[in-house]
């Protein structure tokens, strides 16, 4: 058979199209997990390469057209710790830290045999975090305690656009005319904590975006709405920066506990009830570190196209 130049060009073009289609349909393994209902899609970065994690987070997090989650988490090698994490919100923005995701990473690497240690270090953009894994009777991790480090309450470290050095129960007025008494805390990411009543009735779809994107918070902010039950118990709803209202937020619960102490509304060790379950937070006076304890649950695993 004699091949002319035109025929070869057509065949070559078809092969390129086939290879491009195969490339675009590459299947990637994932595990969906949640900590207190705060669900993320986890990818093993030791074996999977993600070309555009920000774009993938947007597509996969979609609860109608994707897998459905609050975001995407990559588990990666680290030169400074046992493992490294990168976390992307549902809108594709990258976050500095997530306490619930940290716990799930601890469960992931232990249950899958990537480590046999029950005390781990995890590199995050907010620093190195220490994890204490608590296995259940079946040998798999059920709960994890995370040393979240020291909170920052100086406004320039959060950051907050204000001349005040700290903001503890300070009234802030927003463009809508609404005003809230806010306590600002950083747990490696910014938080605005608001103590109020009847949090179940709040319309977070209106209130959340206004506070998140207010000019006073140059990097946007997570917002926690707290109802005090007792000195040892708080109820919380959260509007997460980049994800909207979620079932739970680990760093948010830590910020709420710190704010509770600063406002003399709670003990240093407190249980926080969220829509997704309970977290126990302790802000120790001995080392000034905040410790977060909660569950870590595998929901399902699968493969999907990048």
N, C-alpha and C positions, 0 to 999 in steps of 0.2 A: 504494500500500500504506500502510495506517495502522499506525503503531507506537504501542503503548500503553506506559505507564511500566514495566510488569513486563518486557516484551520487551526494552526498551532496557537495563534493568538486567542482564538475563541476558547480552546481547551484550557489554556493557561488562565484565562479570566475566570472560567468556571471553577477551576481548582482553587483559585484565590478566594472566591466567594464561599466555597465549601469550607476552607480552612478558617475563614473569618467567622462563619456561622458556628463552627465547632468551638472556636476560641471564646466567642461570646456566650456559648451555652455551657461553659465550664461549670461543673457542679462543685459546690463547696460544702464540706461537712460543718454542721453547727449544732450547738446544744442550747436549748432555751431553759433558763433557770430563773428562779425568783428568790429574793430575800424579803420576807414580810410583804409579799405581793408586788414589790418593785421588780419588774421583770425585764431582763435583757437577753440578747442573743449573744452567745459566747463562741468565739472562734479560736482554735488552737493555732497560734502564729508560728509554732515550731514546725508544723506540717502543711499549713495553708498560707498562700500568698494573696493578700488583698490589695488590689491596685488602687482603689479609691474608697477607703473606709467611710469617709464622710457621705459620699453619694449612696453607698450601700446601706448605711444606717437609715437614710431617709426612705429608701425603697422597702427594705425588710421590716422596718418598724411600723409601717402602715398597717393598721389593724383591719382594714377592709381589702387591700390589694396585696399585702405582703404577709410575713409571718406573724407580725404583731408584737410590739414590745415598746418599752420606754427608751430603747437605744441599743447600741452595739458595743461589745467589749472584746478587745483583742488581748490574748494571753501570749506574752512574748518573752524571749530570752533577756537576761539582764546581766550586765557586768558588775552591778553594785549590790544586787540582792538575789534571792532565789528565783524570782520571776518579776516580770514587768507588765503593767497594764496600760492600755490606752482605751479611753471610753468616749463614745460619741452619742450625743443626745438624738432624739427622734427627728430634730430639725437639721441634723448634720454637724452641728457645732461640737467642738471637742471640749470636754470638761476636765477639770484638774483632779477631781477625786470623787469617789462614790463609796460610801461605807457598805451598802448592801451588795454592790458588785464585788467589793474586796472579799466579803465573806463567801460569796459564790465561787470566786476564783480559788479560794482555799479548798473548798469541797471538790471542785473540778479536778485540780491537779492531784489531790490525794486519792480520790475515788478512781481515777484513771491510771494510777500507778506512776505518775510523773514524779512523785516524791513519796518517801515513807516517813517524812518528818511531820510531827504535829505542831512544831513551832517554826513558822516561816517568816521570811521578810519579803515584802512586795514593794517594788519601785513604782511610784506614781509621780505625775507632774507636781504633786504637792509634797513630795518627799518620800522617804522610806517608811512603810508601815509594818508593824509586827502583828502577826496573826497567830492565835492559839486555837488549834482545831480540836473539836470535841466530838469524837466518833460515837455512834450509837451501838446497840447490841449486834447489829449486822456488820459492823466493821466500817461502815460508811459514815462520812461526816454528817452530823445532824445540826450542830450549832458551831458558831465561830465567835471568838472575842477578838476584836481588832483594837490595837493601841493606835488611836487616831492622832496622837501627839498633842501638842499644846494649842489651845485656841488663841486666836488673835482678836483683840477687841479695839486696838488702835485703828482709827478710821482710815489712816493712810495705808494700812496693810490690807484692808478689806477689798477694794478701796471704796470710800464714800466721799463725794464732793461736799465737804463741809469744813469749816474752820475749827470745829470741835475736835478734841483729841479722841474722845469716845462718844458713842451714842447709846445711852441707857435710858429707855423709856422717854425718848425725845419725840415730840409731836412733829410730824411731817405732813404738809398739805400737798395734795396732788392736783393736777390740772382739772379733774372732774369736780373739784371742790371737796372731795372726801379727805379727811385727815385721820391719821393713825399714830398712836404712840408706838415707836419702833425701837428695838434694841438690835444693834448690828454686831455680828460675829463672823469671823472667818474660821472655817475648818479646812483651810486649803482652797476653799471656794466661798463666795460671798453669801451671807444670809441676813435677811431682815425678819426678826421675830416679833410677832404681835400677840399680846395677851388680850383675850376678849372672851365673851360669853356666847353660848349657843352656836358653836362653830358649825354645827350640822346645817344651819340655815343660811350660811354665807354663800353668796353667788360668786364663787371663785373664778368663773369664766369671765366675769367683768372686772373683779378686783385684781386678780392675779396678773394679767398682762400690764395693767396700769402701773403697778408697783415694780414689776420685773424690768420694765423699759423706762422707768423714770430717770430723768437727767442726773439725779443725785447719785445714781449707781452707774458709773461709767462702763463697767463690765457686765451690766445687767445684774440681777440678783435672784436667788431662791427666796421664797417667802413662806414662813411657817405661821400658822394661825393656831394659837394655843389656848385651851380651856383648862384651868386649874381645877382638878378634882380634890387633891389633897397635897400635902408637902411631898408625898412619895409617889404621886400619880398625876400624870398630865395626859390630856387628849390632844391630838394634833391632826390638822390637815395641812397639806403642803402643795404649793405651786412651784414646780421645778423649772428653773431657767432652761429654755429650749425644749421642754417636754410637756409643759402644762401640769394639770393636777395628776398626781400619781398616788398609788396605794401606800407608798412609804418613801422616806428619804433618810438614809443613815446619817449623813453629815448634817441634815436638817434637824434630826432628833438630837444630835450632839449639841448643835447650836442652841436648840430650845432648852436643853438641860443647863447649859452655861448661862443663858439668859435668865432662867428661873432662879439660879443662885444669885446672879447680879441684882435681880429685882427682889430678892428675899421672898420668893414665892415657892421655892422647892428645896428639898435636901440635895446634897451633892450626889447621892445615888437615887435614881428615880426610874420608875417604869413609865414608858410612854406608849399609849394606845393609839394606833393608826388604823385607817380603814383596812390595811392588809395584815394586821396583827400587832404583836407587842415587841418592843425593843427595851432592853435595860441599858441605861447610860449611867456611868459613874465618872464624875470629874474629881479626881483624887487630889487632895491637898498636898500629899507627900511629894509628888513629882509634877503636879500641874497638868498631867496628861488626862485626856478624855478616853474612856474605854467603852466600846460599843459591843453588846452581845445580842445575837439574834440567830434566827434559823437560816438555813441555806438549802434550797430544794431544787432538784432536777425535774423539769416538767416533761420535756420530750427532746428527742434528737432527730436529725434528718439531714437531707441534702437539698440545696437550692442553687439556682443559677446566680452567679455574680452579675 
